[in-house]
Amino acid sequence: MAEQTKMVEVNAEIGPIGLTQSRLARWSMYAVIAFPVIDYTLRHVPGLSLLGSIWDKLLLVVMAALAGVRYISGYRPRWLLWHRFAGWFLLLGLAVMFAGLASLGVSVNGLKMDVYYMLYAFLIPFLVAPEDVPRLLHAGAILAILIGLHGIYQYITKAPIQRGWTDVGETVRSRVYSVLQSPNELASYMALMTPLLAGMALYETHRIRKWIYGAGVLICGLTMLLTFTRAAWVALALAVFLMAVLFERRLLIALIVFVAVVYFLPPIHHRISDLLSPVYWIKSSQSGRIYRWVTAFDKMGTNPLFGIGTGRFGGAIASQSYGSLYSDNYYAKIMAEMGIVGLTLFVAMHIALIRDLFRRAIQTAVGRARYVLIGGTTGLIAMLIHNSMENVFEFAPNVFAYFTYATLFLIWVAAPVPDAGRTKATSAKGEGGEE
């Protein structure tokens, strides 16, 4: 019995590697946070395209090796319900993939599109300790502000846009896209980061950082508007309304301000008015989003339970391989390719993740840290809603950011989350508490 007690005490002392303990872990996580800029740079700078296609795989191998070392040492992160659904979704994807042996290459690439960046979320808990999370959030916030500034610069300089980015007869000065290469994807990233920056501005007691993050809210919010992506605007508004009802009624003030800005700026008002026009919905049902969603349902109908196979409809792989339409709804793509079972597991995974954030993060956070978690979760929900109108999770930087920030929030509350105003000594004492 004494030996068992001693073993428990030893295991209790084993934690994640921690960014201060390992330079490799530290730079791996900063690379994860800076993914949008690093990936764009390596893929577009002449002579680096080969590295651009493999660098994230090398990063995954490094992180897996570090996690393996920690696992052998005896560390076991706390796995949550959403991890279980993610595991089941991965197993189903493998089964559906192997069922498509006639086009195995397409099936493999299709599955990779759906699950690859999810794998990093299983490795991050081995590398990051709760006290590491704030510095990673600071890095992510600064990156988002810089990307936002670049987007505003593109609008000022009238960056060229593709013809398919505007409706017939519509005239806009520009639609910004920055290093995310698409207005829709940049808008989703800004919808994630804008409320997180607002939470961090409220959390900070350091005056300079508080003002920087406050300005960042305006910069990233403006950049999201300048993408002229209606789906992101609607998604963020719905997410803010939901979080206001559940946790913080004062968010309704921010929502009212946002709606007022959208209404009174003529170019944005015009985009919203088009969305409410009967002509828009007629065109949508003939060749637009509604038509694509119905097509996804029809594809799923050939095999309702398990779909037609990964990489076969609705996304980049299917478009390149078979000339398929984009579904403009990531859930419709999952439904067509993995059927009702796949869609159920996929949706259940995200519901479980948001539920964990509600119960384990927001409701247990103390002081101003709660604002960060409310803001961050608002952004995550906005991205999930946006997925019902765009294939947001097909774009690596966005799906990577979604799982990374969700995982960091849950790690942060694995130990008591210190208020920004507490002393280092108090924080150190809190970090030694029970998980």
C-alpha positions as CSV (number, residue, x, y, z in Angstrom):
1,M,0.0,0.0,0.0
2,A,2.9,2.4,0.8
3,E,4.5,1.6,-2.6
4,Q,1.2,2.4,-4.4
5,T,0.9,5.7,-2.5
6,K,4.5,6.6,-3.4
7,M,3.8,5.8,-7.1
8,V,0.7,8.1,-7.1
9,E,2.8,10.9,-5.6
10,V,5.5,10.4,-8.3
11,N,3.0,10.4,-11.1
12,A,1.3,13.5,-9.7
13,E,4.6,15.4,-10.2
14,I,4.8,14.4,-13.9
15,G,3.3,17.1,-16.1
16,P,3.6,18.3,-19.7
17,I,7.1,19.2,-20.9
18,G,6.4,23.0,-20.6
19,L,7.8,25.6,-23.0
20,T,10.3,26.9,-20.5
21,Q,11.8,23.4,-20.1
22,S,12.3,22.5,-23.8
23,R,13.4,24.9,-26.6
24,L,12.1,22.4,-29.2
25,A,8.7,22.3,-27.6
26,R,8.7,26.1,-27.3
27,W,9.5,26.8,-31.0
28,S,7.2,24.0,-32.1
29,M,4.3,25.7,-30.4
30,Y,5.2,29.2,-31.7
31,A,5.3,27.6,-35.2
32,V,1.8,26.3,-34.5
33,I,0.5,29.7,-33.5
34,A,2.3,31.4,-36.5
35,F,1.0,28.8,-39.0
36,P,-0.8,31.2,-41.4
37,V,2.3,33.3,-42.0
38,I,4.9,30.5,-42.0
39,D,2.8,28.3,-44.4
40,Y,2.1,31.2,-46.8
41,T,5.8,32.3,-46.8
42,L,7.2,28.8,-47.4
43,R,4.7,28.1,-50.2
44,H,5.1,31.3,-52.0
45,V,8.8,32.3,-51.7
46,P,10.7,31.0,-54.8
47,G,12.9,28.0,-53.9
48,L,11.0,27.1,-50.7
49,S,7.9,25.5,-52.2
50,L,9.1,22.0,-51.4
51,L,9.7,22.9,-47.8
52,G,6.3,24.5,-47.8
53,S,4.6,21.2,-48.7
54,I,6.3,19.2,-45.9
55,W,7.1,21.6,-43.1
56,D,3.9,20.9,-41.2
57,K,4.5,17.2,-41.4
58,L,8.0,17.6,-40.0
59,L,6.4,19.7,-37.2
60,L,3.9,16.9,-36.5
61,V,6.7,14.4,-36.3
62,V,8.7,16.6,-33.8
63,M,5.7,17.2,-31.6
64,A,4.8,13.4,-31.7
65,A,8.4,12.6,-30.6
66,L,8.2,15.1,-27.8
67,A,4.8,13.7,-26.7
68,G,6.2,10.2,-26.9
69,V,9.0,11.0,-24.6
70,R,6.5,12.5,-22.1
71,Y,4.2,9.5,-22.4
72,I,7.1,7.1,-21.7
73,S,7.9,9.3,-18.6
74,G,4.5,8.5,-17.3
75,Y,2.5,11.7,-18.1
76,R,-1.1,11.1,-19.1
77,P,-3.1,14.2,-20.1
78,R,-6.8,14.4,-19.1
79,W,-8.8,13.2,-22.1
80,L,-12.2,14.7,-22.5
81,L,-15.5,13.6,-24.2
82,W,-14.7,15.5,-27.3
83,H,-11.5,13.5,-27.8
84,R,-13.5,10.3,-27.7
85,F,-15.8,11.5,-30.4
86,A,-12.8,12.6,-32.4
87,G,-11.3,9.2,-32.1
88,W,-14.5,7.5,-33.3
89,F,-14.8,10.0,-36.2
90,L,-11.2,9.1,-37.2
91,L,-11.9,5.4,-37.1
92,L,-15.0,5.8,-39.2
93,G,-13.0,7.9,-41.7
94,L,-10.4,5.2,-41.9
95,A,-13.1,2.6,-42.6
96,V,-14.8,4.7,-45.2
97,M,-11.4,5.4,-46.8
98,F,-10.4,1.8,-47.1
99,A,-13.9,1.1,-48.6
100,G,-12.9,3.3,-51.5
101,L,-10.0,1.1,-52.7
102,A,-10.8,1.8,-56.3
103,S,-9.6,5.3,-55.8
104,L,-7.4,5.0,-52.7
105,G,-5.4,8.1,-53.4
106,V,-8.5,10.3,-53.5
107,S,-9.8,8.6,-50.4
108,V,-6.6,9.1,-48.5
109,N,-6.4,12.8,-49.4
110,G,-10.0,13.3,-48.6
111,L,-9.6,11.8,-45.1
112,K,-6.4,13.8,-44.6
113,M,-8.4,17.0,-45.3
114,D,-10.9,16.1,-42.6
115,V,-8.7,14.8,-39.7
116,Y,-5.0,15.8,-40.3
117,Y,-4.9,19.0,-38.3
118,M,-7.1,17.5,-35.6
119,L,-4.1,15.3,-34.7
120,Y,-2.1,18.2,-33.4
121,A,-4.8,18.7,-30.7
122,F,-3.9,15.3,-29.2
123,L,-0.2,16.3,-29.0
124,I,-0.4,19.8,-27.6
125,P,-1.4,18.8,-24.1
126,F,1.9,16.9,-23.8
127,L,3.9,20.0,-24.6
128,V,2.1,22.9,-23.0
129,A,1.6,23.6,-19.3
130,P,-1.2,25.9,-18.0
131,E,1.3,28.7,-17.3
132,D,2.5,28.6,-20.9
133,V,-0.9,29.4,-22.4
134,P,-0.9,33.2,-21.8
135,R,2.3,33.7,-23.7
136,L,1.0,31.7,-26.6
137,L,-2.2,33.7,-26.6
138,H,-0.1,36.9,-26.6
139,A,1.8,35.6,-29.7
140,G,-1.5,34.7,-31.4
141,A,-3.0,38.1,-30.7
142,I,-0.1,40.0,-32.1
143,L,-0.1,37.8,-35.2
144,A,-3.8,38.4,-35.8
145,I,-3.3,42.2,-35.5
146,L,-0.5,42.1,-38.0
147,I,-2.6,40.1,-40.5
148,G,-5.5,42.6,-39.8
149,L,-3.2,45.5,-40.6
150,H,-2.1,43.8,-43.8
151,G,-5.8,43.4,-44.8
152,I,-6.5,47.1,-44.3
153,Y,-3.4,47.9,-46.3
154,Q,-4.7,45.7,-49.2
155,Y,-8.0,47.7,-49.1
156,I,-6.2,51.0,-49.2
157,T,-4.0,49.9,-52.1
158,K,-7.0,48.3,-53.9
159,A,-5.5,44.8,-54.0
160,P,-6.7,42.9,-57.1
161,I,-9.4,40.3,-56.6
162,Q,-10.7,37.4,-58.5
163,R,-13.8,37.8,-60.7
164,G,-15.7,35.0,-58.7
165,W,-15.4,37.0,-55.5
166,T,-18.1,39.5,-56.4
167,D,-21.7,39.0,-57.5
168,V,-22.8,39.8,-61.0
169,G,-23.4,43.6,-61.3
170,E,-21.7,44.2,-57.9
171,T,-19.0,46.8,-57.5
172,V,-16.6,46.8,-54.5
173,R,-13.3,48.6,-54.1
174,S,-11.6,45.4,-53.0
175,R,-12.1,42.3,-50.9
176,V,-9.2,41.7,-48.6
177,Y,-7.6,38.3,-48.1
178,S,-4.0,38.8,-46.7
179,V,-1.9,35.7,-46.2
180,L,-5.0,33.5,-45.9
181,Q,-5.5,34.0,-49.7
182,S,-9.3,34.1,-49.6
183,P,-11.7,36.8,-48.3
184,N,-14.0,34.1,-46.8
185,E,-11.1,32.4,-45.0
186,L,-9.7,35.6,-43.7
187,A,-13.1,36.7,-42.5
188,S,-13.4,33.4,-40.5
189,Y,-10.0,33.9,-39.0
190,M,-10.9,37.5,-38.0
191,A,-14.3,36.3,-36.6
192,L,-12.2,33.9,-34.4
193,M,-9.6,36.4,-33.2
194,T,-11.7,39.6,-32.8
195,P,-13.7,38.5,-29.8
196,L,-10.6,36.8,-28.3
197,L,-8.7,40.1,-28.6
198,A,-11.6,41.8,-26.9
199,G,-11.3,39.3,-24.0
200,M,-7.6,39.8,-23.8
201,A,-8.0,43.6,-23.7
202,L,-10.3,43.2,-20.7
203,Y,-8.0,40.7,-19.1
204,E,-4.8,42.7,-19.3
205,T,-3.7,45.0,-16.5
206,H,-0.5,46.0,-18.4
207,R,-1.5,49.3,-19.9
208,I,0.4,49.1,-23.2
209,R,-0.8,45.5,-23.9
210,K,-4.4,46.5,-23.0
211,W,-4.3,49.4,-25.5
212,I,-2.7,47.2,-28.2
213,Y,-5.4,44.6,-27.8
214,G,-8.1,47.2,-27.7
215,A,-6.8,48.6,-31.0
216,G,-6.5,45.1,-32.3
217,V,-10.2,44.6,-31.8
218,L,-10.9,47.6,-34.1
219,I,-8.3,46.5,-36.6
220,C,-9.4,42.9,-36.9
221,G,-13.1,43.8,-36.8
222,L,-12.6,46.3,-39.6
223,T,-10.6,43.8,-41.6
224,M,-13.4,41.3,-41.2
225,L,-15.8,43.9,-42.6
226,L,-13.5,44.6,-45.5
227,T,-13.5,41.0,-46.6
228,F,-17.2,41.6,-47.5
229,T,-18.0,38.1,-46.4
230,R,-21.6,38.1,-45.2
231,A,-21.5,34.6,-43.8
232,A,-18.7,35.6,-41.3
233,W,-20.7,38.7,-40.2
234,V,-23.8,36.6,-39.6
235,A,-21.8,33.8,-37.8
236,L,-20.1,36.2,-35.4
237,A,-23.4,38.1,-34.7
238,L,-25.1,34.8,-33.8
239,A,-22.2,33.6,-31.7
240,V,-22.1,36.9,-29.8
241,F,-25.9,36.7,-29.2
242,L,-25.6,33.1,-27.9
243,M,-22.8,33.9,-25.5
244,A,-24.6,37.0,-24.3
245,V,-27.7,35.0,-23.5
246,L,-25.7,32.2,-21.7
247,F,-22.9,34.1,-20.0
248,E,-22.6,37.9,-20.4
249,R,-25.5,40.1,-21.2
250,R,-23.2,43.1,-21.7
251,L,-22.2,41.5,-25.0
252,L,-25.5,42.6,-26.4
253,I,-24.1,46.1,-26.4
254,A,-21.2,45.0,-28.6
255,L,-23.7,43.2,-30.9
256,I,-25.9,46.3,-31.2
257,V,-22.8,48.4,-32.1
258,F,-21.7,45.8,-34.7
259,V,-25.1,45.7,-36.3
260,A,-25.3,49.5,-36.4
261,V,-21.9,49.7,-38.2
262,V,-23.0,47.1,-40.7
263,Y,-26.2,48.9,-41.4
264,F,-24.9,52.4,-41.8
265,L,-21.8,51.7,-44.0
266,P,-23.2,51.8,-47.6
267,P,-21.1,49.0,-49.2
268,I,-21.8,46.6,-46.3
269,H,-25.5,47.6,-46.2
270,H,-25.7,46.8,-49.9
271,R,-24.2,43.3,-49.3
272,I,-26.7,42.6,-46.6
273,S,-29.6,43.9,-48.7
274,D,-28.6,41.6,-51.5
275,L,-28.7,38.7,-49.1
276,L,-32.3,39.5,-48.2
277,S,-33.4,39.9,-51.8
278,P,-35.8,37.3,-53.3
279,V,-33.5,37.3,-56.4
280,Y,-30.6,36.1,-54.3
281,W,-32.6,33.1,-53.0
282,I,-33.9,32.2,-56.4
283,K,-30.4,32.2,-57.8
284,S,-29.2,30.3,-54.7
285,S,-31.7,27.5,-55.3
286,Q,-30.8,27.3,-59.0
287,S,-27.0,27.3,-58.9
288,G,-25.9,28.6,-55.5
289,R,-25.6,27.4,-52.0
290,I,-29.1,25.9,-51.6
291,Y,-28.6,23.9,-54.9
292,R,-25.2,22.6,-53.6
293,W,-26.7,21.6,-50.2
294,V,-29.5,19.7,-51.9
295,T,-26.9,18.0,-54.2
296,A,-24.9,16.9,-51.1
297,F,-28.1,15.4,-49.7
298,D,-28.8,13.6,-52.9
299,K,-25.2,12.2,-53.0
300,M,-25.6,11.0,-49.4
301,G,-28.8,9.3,-50.4
302,T,-26.9,6.6,-52.4
303,N,-25.5,5.3,-49.0
304,P,-27.3,7.2,-46.2
305,L,-25.4,5.6,-43.3
306,F,-21.8,6.0,-44.6
307,G,-21.9,8.2,-47.6
308,I,-20.1,7.9,-50.9
309,G,-16.5,8.0,-49.6
310,T,-13.9,10.6,-48.5
311,G,-12.7,13.0,-51.2
312,R,-15.7,12.3,-53.5
313,F,-17.8,15.4,-53.1
314,G,-18.0,19.0,-51.9
315,G,-14.4,19.9,-51.4
316,A,-11.0,20.7,-52.9
317,I,-10.0,17.0,-53.4
318,A,-13.3,16.1,-55.1
319,S,-13.1,19.3,-57.3
320,Q,-9.6,18.4,-58.4
321,S,-10.3,14.8,-59.0
322,Y,-13.9,14.7,-60.4
323,G,-14.8,18.4,-61.1
324,S,-17.2,18.3,-58.2
325,L,-19.0,21.4,-56.9
326,Y,-17.9,22.9,-53.6
327,S,-20.6,22.2,-51.1
328,D,-20.2,25.7,-49.5
329,N,-21.2,23.9,-46.2
330,Y,-18.6,21.8,-44.5
331,Y,-21.3,19.8,-42.7
332,A,-23.0,19.0,-46.1
333,K,-19.6,17.8,-47.4
334,I,-19.2,15.5,-44.4
335,M,-22.7,14.2,-44.8
336,A,-22.2,13.4,-48.5
337,E,-18.8,11.7,-47.9
338,M,-19.4,9.9,-44.6
339,G,-23.2,9.7,-44.4
340,I,-25.5,10.2,-41.4
341,V,-23.1,8.3,-39.1
342,G,-20.1,10.5,-40.0
343,L,-22.1,13.7,-39.7
344,T,-23.5,12.7,-36.3
345,L,-20.0,12.0,-35.0
346,F,-18.5,15.2,-36.5
347,V,-21.3,17.4,-35.0
348,A,-21.2,15.5,-31.7
349,M,-17.4,16.1,-31.4
350,H,-17.8,19.9,-31.8
351,I,-20.8,20.0,-29.4
352,A,-18.8,18.1,-26.8
353,L,-15.8,20.4,-27.3
354,I,-17.9,23.6,-26.8
355,R,-19.7,21.9,-23.9
356,D,-16.3,21.2,-22.3
357,L,-15.3,24.8,-22.8
358,F,-18.6,26.0,-21.2
359,R,-18.3,23.7,-18.1
360,R,-14.6,23.2,-17.6
361,A,-13.3,26.6,-18.7
362,I,-15.8,29.5,-18.6
363,Q,-17.7,28.3,-15.5
364,T,-14.6,27.6,-13.5
365,A,-12.4,30.6,-14.5
366,V,-11.8,33.3,-12.0
367,G,-11.5,37.0,-12.3
368,R,-10.7,38.6,-15.7
369,A,-9.5,35.3,-17.2
370,R,-13.2,34.6,-17.8
371,Y,-13.3,37.3,-20.4
372,V,-10.6,35.7,-22.4
373,L,-12.4,32.3,-22.3
374,I,-15.8,33.9,-23.2
375,G,-14.2,35.8,-26.1
376,G,-12.2,32.8,-27.4
377,T,-15.2,30.5,-27.2
378,T,-17.3,33.1,-29.0
379,G,-14.8,33.1,-31.9
380,L,-14.8,29.2,-32.0
381,I,-18.6,29.2,-32.2
382,A,-18.6,31.8,-34.9
383,M,-16.2,29.6,-36.9
384,L,-18.5,26.6,-36.4
385,I,-21.5,28.6,-37.6
386,H,-19.5,29.9,-40.6
387,N,-18.8,26.3,-41.5
388,S,-22.5,25.9,-42.3
389,M,-22.1,28.5,-45.1
390,E,-18.5,28.0,-46.3
391,N,-16.0,25.1,-46.3
392,V,-14.0,26.9,-43.6
393,F,-12.4,23.7,-42.2
394,E,-10.9,22.8,-45.6
395,F,-8.4,25.6,-45.2
396,A,-5.5,24.6,-43.1
397,P,-4.8,27.8,-41.1
398,N,-8.4,28.0,-39.9
399,V,-9.0,24.4,-38.9
400,F,-5.5,24.5,-37.3
401,A,-6.4,27.7,-35.3
402,Y,-9.7,26.3,-34.2
403,F,-8.3,23.1,-32.6
404,T,-5.2,24.9,-31.3
405,Y,-7.0,27.6,-29.4
406,A,-9.7,25.3,-28.1
407,T,-7.0,23.0,-26.8
408,L,-5.1,25.9,-25.2
409,F,-8.2,27.2,-23.4
410,L,-8.8,23.7,-21.9
411,I,-5.2,23.4,-20.9
412,W,-5.2,26.8,-19.2
413,V,-8.0,25.7,-16.8
414,A,-6.4,22.4,-16.1
415,A,-4.9,24.3,-13.1
416,P,-6.4,27.3,-11.4
417,V,-6.4,30.2,-13.9
418,P,-4.8,33.3,-12.3
419,D,-6.3,36.7,-12.6
420,A,-4.2,39.2,-14.5
421,G,-3.8,41.3,-11.4
422,R,-2.4,38.5,-9.2
423,T,1.2,38.5,-8.2
424,K,3.6,36.0,-9.6
425,A,3.9,34.3,-6.2
426,T,0.1,33.9,-6.0
427,S,0.0,32.5,-9.5
428,A,2.8,30.0,-8.8
429,K,0.9,28.8,-5.8
430,G,-2.3,28.4,-7.8
431,E,-0.4,26.4,-10.5
432,G,0.4,23.7,-8.1
433,G,-3.2,22.9,-7.4
434,E,-5.3,19.9,-8.3
435,E,-6.2,19.3,-11.9
